[in-house]
Amino acid sequence: MIHKEGRRISIMLFVILAILDTSIVLFTGAPPWVEVPAIIASLLLWLFILRFFRDPKRTVPQEGFVYAPADGKVVVIEKCTESEYFNDERIQVSVFMSVWNVHINWYPVEGNLSYYQYHPGKYLIARHPKSSTLNERNTLVIKTTVGTEILIRQIAGIVARRIISYATAGKNVKLGDEMGFIRFGSRVDIFLPVGTEILVKPGQHVRGLITALAKSGL
């Protein structure tokens, strides 16, 4: 399945590549050793775009855990001061998404969106520590049913130039609902209360809604 954010792009790219390849074959008089690689390259590019916008169906997991909001690699697990909303110490867990990962973002817990804010910014490499506060980003805070708040930050990267968010402040969200989509390489940070038991390690590859990041009494 192709995600809704990629359907229009996939169709437009297919048409453009088909026109270009047809023009090369019919009008340039190029030899076969030029035509064939051009067609193969076009096909590979289109297949890459289809793969990037794939929409895997994930089963909603059991509650009691904070799940990975995206597919990718854990690049940060550390205590830090979260200065946008909490202004106190939190445990930050960051998941970096390469262009080979699924780029759908899911809500990792259930609750109410008590805060939502978009921030324009730079496009540093998403692995860069300062990208969390300097890059274009969305900040969401989910207040769980027991009143605990966790903060999630969607961060654009050096290639990603658009964060698509489905969040609205005050909205009730369910574990497994789609939070948004980030195009072409990016990062998601989660800020958890100090004392939360973390279940992953730096460098570990995780899958959204499948890998539990932390135990939760949230």
N, C-alpha and C positions, 0 to 999 in steps of 0.2 A: 504494500500500500504506500502511496505517495501522500505526504502530509499536505494539508490544504495550503500551507505557505509556499509550497514548491510547485504546485500544479501549473500555475500561470507561467512561471519561469521556465519550467520544463517544456511546455508547449511552444513558447516563444523561441527558446533556444533550438528546439528541433526544427522549426520552420526556417530560422536563420541559417542553420548549418546545412539543411537540405538545399536551400537556394544557393549557398556558396559552393557546395559540392557539385550541384548540377551545372553551375556556371563554369566551374573548372573543367568538367568533362565535355560540355557542349561548345564552349566559346573560346577557351584559351589555347586549345591545340596541344596541351601538355602531354608528355609521354606517359605511359602507364606507371612507370616508376615514380612519377610525381602524383598522379591521380590516386593511386591505391593508398599510399601513406596518408594523403590528405583525408580520404574517406575514413580510414581506420582511426586517425586522430580525432576526427569529428565524432565518430561513434563512441570512442573511449571517453571523450569529454562529456557527451550526453549521458552515458552510463554513470559517470562520476556524479553528475548533478542528481540523477535519479537516486543513487545510493545515499547521497548527502541528505536528501529530503525524505528518506524512508520513514515510515510511521509504524514501528513495531507495536503490537498490541501487548500491553503488560497487564498482568493480573494484579488487582488491588491487594496489597499485602495486609497482614494482620497488624492491628494497632499495638502500641507499646514500644515502638522503636521510631527513631528519626531516620528516614530512608534517604538514600542519595537522590537529589533532585534532577540529576542528569548522568549520562554516561561519560566516563572520562577517567582521569588519573588524579589521585589525591596528591596535591603539591604543597599544602600547608596544613599543619595541625599545631596550633600554638595558642598560648594565652596572650591577649592583647586588650587594649582599651578601645572600645567601640565608641566613637565620638559623635556619630550623627544622631543617634536615637537614645541609646542607653546611658552613655557617658559614664560607663563603669567597665570593669574587667569582664571579659567573656572568653570562651574557647572558640577560636576560629578554625573551621574546617573548609578547605577550598578544593574544588574539583575543576581541573582544567580539561576542556574539550578540544581535541584536535579536529582537523577537517574530516577525519575518518570516523568520528563518533556520531551517534544520533544526537541531534541538536534540539530536541524537544526538552523543555524543562517542566517538571511535575512538582506539585506541592508535596513536601516530604512529611507533613503532619496535617491533621484536621483542626479547623478552628475558624476564627474570624480575622479578616484582614484589618487590623487596627491602624495600620499606617501604610501609605504608599507614596513614593516620591521618585520622579524621574530627574536625573542629573545629566546635563550635557557635559562633555569632557573630551579628553585626549584619546588617542588610540595606541597606547603603549602595548608592548607584548603582554598578553594576559597573564603570563607567568610572573611578570615583574611585580614585586611586593607593593609598589605604589599604585598599581593599576586599580586596586580596590577603592582608592579615594580620588584618583586623578582621571581615570577613564570615564567614558560615557557609561552610565549604569542606571539600573532601577533598584530601589530599596523597598523591600516589603517586610512587614512585621506581622506574624501570625500569633494571635492570642488563642491558646488552646482552651479546651473545655474546662480545665482546672485553673486557668488564669495565668499560666506561664507564657511568656512571650519569647519567640525566637525570631531572629532577623535573617533574611535571605537577600543576597545582593547579586543581581545579574550584571555581568561586566562584559562590555564589548572589548575585542582585542584588536591587534594590528590589522587583521584582515576583515574581521567582523565589523560591519558598518551600520548594523541596524539591530536593535533589540525590539522584538515584538512581544508586547505584554498583554495578557488577558485579565490583569488584576484591576480591581476597583476597591477603593477604601470602603470598609463597612460590609463587604461581601463575605458571606460564609463559604468556606472552601472545604472540600473533602480530600482526604488522602488519595492521591492518584489522579486528581483533576489536573489538566494542563495549566501550567502557570504562564507559559510563553514559549518563544522560539528565538534563538540567537543565530544569525547567519555567519557561517564560515569561521569557526575558531573563536573560542571565548572561555569564560570562567564563571563559576557560581560559588559564592562564599556563603557559609552558614555560621551564624554566631549563636552559641549555645550557653546556657548558664554554667558558671564555674561549678565543678563537681560532677558534671555529666560524664557518664562512663562512655568513652570513645571506643568503638569496635573496629576501626580501620587504622592503617599505618601509612605514613608518607610513602609515596611510590606505588601504592596499591591501586589497581584498576577496579573501578566500581561501575555498576549498572543501575540506572534510575529505576526506583521502585522495587529493585531486587536486592541490592546490597544495603544492609542496615549500617548507618554511620555511627549510631549511638543508641544506647538504651535510654528509655524515656519513661518518666512518670509525668510527662507533660500532658 
